[in-house]
Amino acid sequence: MKDKLIGLFILIILSIGAIVYAIEVEEISVLTIREVMIPMPDGIQLAADLYMPADIPAGEHLPVLLEYTPYRKNDSRGSKYRMYTYFVKRGYVVARVDIRGTGNSQGRTIPYEYSEIELSDGDAVIAWLAKQDWSNGNVGMFGISWGGFNSIQMAVRKPPALKAFMALMATEDLYQEDVHYMDGIIHIDSWMMSHDLSNAMPGAPEFRLDEDWLRNRFEVEPSVFTYMREQRDGSFWDRASARDKYEQIQIPGYYIGGWYDGYRDSPPRMLEHVKAPVKAMIGPWDHYYPHNAWPAPQVEWRHEAVRWFDQWLKGIDTGILDEPRFAVYVRDWHPPGPGVDEIPGHWRWEEGWPIERSVTKTFYAGQDHGLSSSPSAQATHSLKYKPSVGLAGGGPVMWWGNIPPDQQSMDDYSLIYDSQPLGSPLEILGMPRAILKVSADVSRANWVVRICDVAPDGSVTQVGGAAFNGTHRKSAREPEDLIPGKVFPLEIEMHFTSWVFPKGHRIRFAINNAQWPMLWPTPYQMTTTLAIGGVEGARIELPVVPPADRPVPKFKLPEEGPSLPDYASVDSGNVSGYAEIKSIQRDEQSGAAFGIATNATSFRYPWGLEHFEERLEHRTSDLNPAETSVIGIYAVAIDLKDRTIRMEQNVVFKSDLKNFHMNFIRRFKVDGETLHEKQWDEIFPRDFQ
């Protein structure tokens, strides 16, 4: 460890509602975590942890970095202390604020992500931080996922004290790319079904079970009900999407994405469309901060963050603006499957986006299921719909993230087109495009397209892909049923990808109509067709990047931060942190397909030991895809000194031909006795899903 821990002590000071933990380390005499309450205009107070030097010299004022999420600041102190210490040592105060009605903040739990309540509170938080006597008046925002999303949205609002931000693993397109509707198709995953569980919990360490908690948290409707009422694009999703507001982002932004994260499309769009200063980085990671990410290699992104924020919050010319704007990790081939711990490849700088030297190379699907640079004779290929196909071929894949398993089991039920073995390596970087002419013999159908690398040993690694709701072919805001049997054109822009196909490997173009359980199946048995051959037949356009002598970024290796006592992961569960499908059952006679995913984790806190459990049951039918369901069973139990508290949440989400049905039961127990139970039940008409 670079900064050796030379002394350790904890001070607990109770004064004016503040709690201070003090840790002595090299380079900083004392680092404190001070808990404060930030007043909102309506009288509600938001709970904040201020990570700061204990003694700021008289006359010295520091800039502030804000992370603003609902993910319980008290519970996350162990991981945040390790991360934030890096910034505090370099002259920053870091504020970790619980969103209204979550964690230790007051008020009613927010109704859904990025509501006007959350964002207007954000305005007040930023103004408060800028006015403190230890602040220099300049605030930066940063965060991963939720914290990255609202960093972008706060930049659109332009609060005066917000001078720069850094958004990691986030997107500005709420409808097409967030976890609710991927590519316009309903997506129900573990996070969607369980995140309200922690919001409904009382704040640690007191866990007060009073009437305010019961009314304003436990009994608040889960946000997933709101999302189910908004199945098409429109004003609800526009409210906090920046996809059509790029000109309003006038604050410098640094965007970081990962090739195995579902939000990787945003960095190139921001580079292309935002006129304010922009930097971007995309590396070989899943949904993690890059300094402790999986898979490897990791980089010390905080070094780049300090350079970025020093430039805009301290007025120091760090040289970061003299570098090229886009750092990209170019992926080399790796075998399929989540067992890959390190992604082969290399870093390089690009000037921005789009890359000027990039060329589009078209590959045509052939009558003989080949893939070549020239069109074949015309033909029509048909495919029988198999709704459960993704269960094996997609594994634990969520929102086009994670590392998918071998795709051959999925390709067995897809239309596939393979190139000849490549005579030389071929690099792609960008958003491939599939151009199709298709039809279906029913009124509802989705299309899923994938690009894969077929190795000489026959293994199939997914390189890129996307899906498309066929009823959105004219508009995602005003969907229209398909006309059975009518052929229509379809262009599908795939998600951002990078890959070097090695010499001797084949490029595979695969097309089918399902990716369960990532995407909800359409309700009818069907057969779809694909027009092959001629200049208008099925084809893919690959963004090929010719070799060039480009500079290489020299990122620092991750620096391990000091530990905070009594915060530790006792059992981290699986590597990815997601509920993974452990078993798959099929009944060929009935067409039923059933997958079970489980996960369990345990954490130690100063107030006790916490256990989290989840079980997901995915079920569909190849003969009757309307009858599809997900059952989620969740529980978090905390062993305190005087009692054991347990929150349970059972969710049943299912469909039939016309409707979706959601049943949501929440229970709170103390020492095994149920004290409170609340149930929500609603039917949602299928709105072109």
Buried (B, 14 or more C-beta within 10 A) or exposed (E): EEBEEEEEEEEEEEEEEEBBBBBBBBEBEBBBBBBBBBEBEEEBBBBBBBBBBBEBEEEEBBBBBBBBBBBBBBBBBBBBBBBBBBBBBBBBBBBBBBBBBBBBBBBBBBBBBBBEBBBBBBBBBBBBBBEBEBBBBBBBBBBBBBBBBBBBBBBBBEBEBBBBBBBBBBBBBBBBBBBBBBBBBBBBBBBBBBBBBBBBBBBBBEBEBEEEBBEBBBBBBBBBBBBBEBBBBEEBBBBBBBBEBBEBBEBBBBBBBBBBBBBBBBBBBBBEBBEBBBBBBBBBBBBBBBBBBBBEBBBBBBBBBBBBBBBBBBEBEBEBBEBBBBBBBBBBBBBBEBEBEEBEBEBBBBEBBBBEEBEEEBBBBBBEBBBBEEBBEEBBBEBEBBBBBBBBBBBBBBBBBBBBBBBBBBBEBBBBBBBEBBEEBBBBBBBBBBBBBBBBBBBBBBBBBBBBBBBEEEBBBBBBBBBBBBBBBEEBEEBEEBEEEEBBEBEBBBBBBBBBBBEEBBBBBBBBBBBBBBBBBBBBBBBBBBBBBEEEBBBBBBBBBEEEEBEEBEBEEBBEBBBBEEBEEEEEBBEBBBBBBEEBEBEEEEBBBBBBBBBBBBBBBBBBBBBBBBBBBBBBBBBBBBBBBBBBBBBBBBBBEEEBBBBBBBBBBBBBEEEBBBBBBBBBBBEEEEEBEBEBEBEBEBBBB
